[in-house]
């Protein structure tokens, strides 16, 4: 092959690679069309604990242990100015037993500013748990959901330390880390996540943010939304409406 | 002779290192994302336990006619997981909880419940709520 032929060959290959690259890009945009988010309206949450029980039933997490894929934090605040002087009482609901129905909570919460904040894995766009996993057991799906590959996970708990939201935990029976999957097996069948289904007041709304007509897109357009711990740079997929400054993590 | 052994040993070490390096960073299932796509399939093969309100309506449509207060609440919020019930269609596969506690889980008067109607323990204590109130109306 002389020099002229070689140059011709290179010139012929260039457009071919460009075309294949372009085709790859087309495929990628098609597959990343869906981008799931959850919008939680704190004003609507009544602290009933239906979501916690439903999540644990659906995903085989033992009901009586105080760790859960999703949990509710109750805040009862006697507000004073400056706010650093306010008295904040906090309770966490993560089992089938509801501490908000106990006598002392009923007594204390009636005259204070009380609100309930459902928490779950935020499925960060830039997830610390994915970044620190030494065996690549945590990964993003095409829809942006963070999953744990429980066959690869070695249970070293780096992710538990790295997560700024405390959303990941060691499963007591499987002895690998576990966390919310946005009910990946349900949403792929066209069903809602179990916590969204069980919520009686519609405080949780789940959907595709890239679809302009979906309920989450409307909520995000019409309301002021905030995320937990924006300073961490994690860009969560769980957005809150009406979050108070007492909710820090 | 001694120098030869050292050189051979070094070459052997480098070869072992290169083989391990190319496997771990080039061909192992965690790098080629085979293990991850395998896990996605395992995750998708899990069976849901909660069904959907649309499926309940196929048989129990009459319950929805004239429903006012709980019309936005999904059936399984009160009745528990229902996939088993949709297959067996018997009464014992679905939870029917008529106790006072079942209603008070949401309707007990505690702080922060402004969006729903609440009662406290002084409201006809000891009598089941369903005696007077029909949750499906």
Boltz contact constraints between the chains, C-beta under 6 A:
constraints:
  - contact:
      token1: [A, 44]
      token2: [B, 115]
      max_distance: 6.0
  - contact:
      token1: [A, 46]
      token2: [B, 113]
      max_distance: 6.0
  - contact:
      token1: [A, 48]
      token2: [B, 105]
      max_distance: 6.0
  - contact:
      token1: [A, 48]
      token2: [B, 106]
      max_distance: 6.0
  - contact:
      token1: [A, 50]
      token2: [B, 77]
      max_distance: 6.0
  - contact:
      token1: [A, 57]
      token2: [B, 81]
      max_distance: 6.0
  - contact:
      token1: [A, 58]
      token2: [B, 49]
      max_distance: 6.0
  - contact:
      token1: [A, 58]
      token2: [B, 50]
      max_distance: 6.0
  - contact:
      token1: [A, 100]
      token2: [B, 110]
      max_distance: 6.0
  - contact:
      token1: [A, 101]
      token2: [B, 108]
      max_distance: 6.0
  - contact:
      token1: [A, 106]
      token2: [B, 110]
      max_distance: 6.0
  - contact:
      token1: [A, 109]
      token2: [B, 110]
      max_distance: 6.0
  - contact:
      token1: [A, 109]
      token2: [B, 111]
      max_distance: 6.0
  - contact:
      token1: [A, 110]
      token2: [B, 111]
      max_distance: 6.0
  - contact:
      token1: [A, 114]
      token2: [B, 111]
      max_distance: 6.0
  - contact:
      token1: [A, 114]
      token2: [B, 112]
      max_distance: 6.0
  - contact:
      token1: [A, 115]
      token2: [B, 112]
      max_distance: 6.0
  - contact:
      token1: [A, 116]
      token2: [B, 112]
      max_distance: 6.0
  - contact:
      token1: [A, 136]
      token2: [B, 30]
      max_distance: 6.0
  - contact:
      token1: [A, 139]
      token2: [B, 36]
      max_distance: 6.0
  - contact:
      token1: [A, 149]
      token2: [B, 35]
      max_distance: 6.0
  - contact:
      token1: [A, 149]
      token2: [B, 36]
      max_distance: 6.0
  - contact:
      token1: [A, 149]
      token2: [B, 39]
      max_distance: 6.0
  - contact:
      token1: [A, 152]
      token2: [B, 30]
      max_distance: 6.0
  - contact:
      token1: [A, 152]
      token2: [B, 35]
      max_distance: 6.0
  - contact:
      token1: [A, 184]
      token2: [B, 43]
      max_distance: 6.0
  - contact:
      token1: [A, 185]
      token2: [B, 43]
      max_distance: 6.0
  - contact:
      token1: [A, 185]
      token2: [B, 44]
      max_distance: 6.0
  - contact:
      token1: [A, 185]
      token2: [B, 46]
      max_distance: 6.0
  - contact:
      token1: [A, 186]
      token2: [B, 48]
      max_distance: 6.0
  - contact:
      token1: [A, 188]
      token2: [B, 44]
      max_distance: 6.0
  - contact:
      token1: [A, 191]
      token2: [B, 52]
      max_distance: 6.0
  - contact:
      token1: [A, 194]
      token2: [B, 50]
      max_distance: 6.0
  - contact:
      token1: [A, 197]
      token2: [B, 50]
      max_distance: 6.0
  - contact:
      token1: [A, 197]
      token2: [B, 74]
      max_distance: 6.0
  - contact:
      token1: [A, 198]
      token2: [B, 77]
      max_distance: 6.0
  - contact:
      token1: [A, 200]
      token2: [B, 73]
      max_distance: 6.0
  - contact:
      token1: [A, 200]
      token2: [B, 77]
      max_distance: 6.0
  - contact:
      token1: [A, 200]
      token2: [B, 106]
      max_distance: 6.0
  - contact:
      token1: [A, 201]
      token2: [B, 115]
      max_distance: 6.0
